[in-house]
């Protein structure tokens, strides 16, 4: 398989929940393919890897194939 390269915009920020008992900030973020209006949001660092695999059309390395689930659910990305 030839090398494929994709470019993403990664945004990460911390939020606080005013109604929560804990004042701990909550990690939030978004991942956007550079040539696409599609933005995917996440709430943990672990989700970044899952999103990159999903947006790139690859199955996550630690996830067994699932025939009922398409490998690519989002619009195709532009290769850079």
Phi and psi in degrees as a GROMACS rama.xvg file:
@    title "Ramachandran Plot"
@    xaxis  label "Phi"
@    yaxis  label "Psi"
@TYPE xy
-66.9891  154.636  UNK-2
-64.343  133.91  UNK-3
-116.477  136.475  UNK-4
-125.293  134.617  UNK-5
-127.26  148.57  UNK-6
-115.958  132.188  UNK-7
-125.481  153.603  UNK-8
-100.64  121.27  UNK-9
-108.95  122.412  UNK-10
-118.319  132.688  UNK-11
-133.79  137.731  UNK-12
-150.854  167.291  UNK-13
-112.632  139.263  UNK-14
-123.24  151.712  UNK-15
-116.86  141.039  UNK-16
-97.1675  109.497  UNK-17
-60.8378  -29.4548  UNK-18
-87.963  -6.42999  UNK-19
-80.8548  149.992  UNK-20
-70.2675  -33.0305  UNK-21
-90.4398  138.367  UNK-22
-90.5891  10.1452  UNK-23
-65.2627  132.623  UNK-24
-70.353  152.123  UNK-25
-108.584  130.284  UNK-26
-73.6707  133.429  UNK-27
-135.907  159.024  UNK-28
-171.859  175.941  UNK-29
-143.373  154.149  UNK-30
-130.485  127.3  UNK-31
-134.028  125.475  UNK-32
-60.3552  138.584  UNK-33
-59.2414  -33.8145  UNK-34
-105.472  31.6191  UNK-35
-144.219  145.429  UNK-36
-80.5154  -7.3254  UNK-37
-68.0842  122.966  UNK-38
-120.344  128.922  UNK-39
-111.832  134.411  UNK-40
-103.618  151.864  UNK-41
-141.933  163.873  UNK-42
-131.144  15.2965  UNK-43
-155.773  153.999  UNK-44
-63.9212  -31.0341  UNK-45
-63.0846  -29.9089  UNK-46
-70.8632  -20.6818  UNK-47
-59.9424  -46.9719  UNK-48
-59.893  -43.3514  UNK-49
-62.2499  -41.7457  UNK-50
-66.5944  -41.4259  UNK-51
-61.4204  -43.1207  UNK-52
-63.9751  -42.7627  UNK-53
-65.2736  -48.9563  UNK-54
-69.1872  -29.2998  UNK-55
-83.618  -9.11194  UNK-56
81.6337  17.8759  UNK-57
-105.568  150.258  UNK-58
-83.1007  138.187  UNK-59
-59.8464  142.451  UNK-60
-61.3312  -33.8932  UNK-61
-95.8835  12.8992  UNK-62
-115.495  126.155  UNK-63
-69.2605  152.747  UNK-64
-63.6528  143.961  UNK-65
-126.651  110.331  UNK-66
-63.7679  -24.4177  UNK-67
-82.8667  -9.37641  UNK-68
-109.698  121.049  UNK-69
-66.4314  147.91  UNK-70
-70.5681  -31.3335  UNK-71
-124.487  111.787  UNK-72
-101.561  -15.6096  UNK-73
-102.066  177.075  UNK-74
-69.6351  153.463  UNK-75
-60.5786  147.007  UNK-76
-96.5947  154.259  UNK-77
-85.6501  130.105  UNK-78
-78.6713  141.825  UNK-79
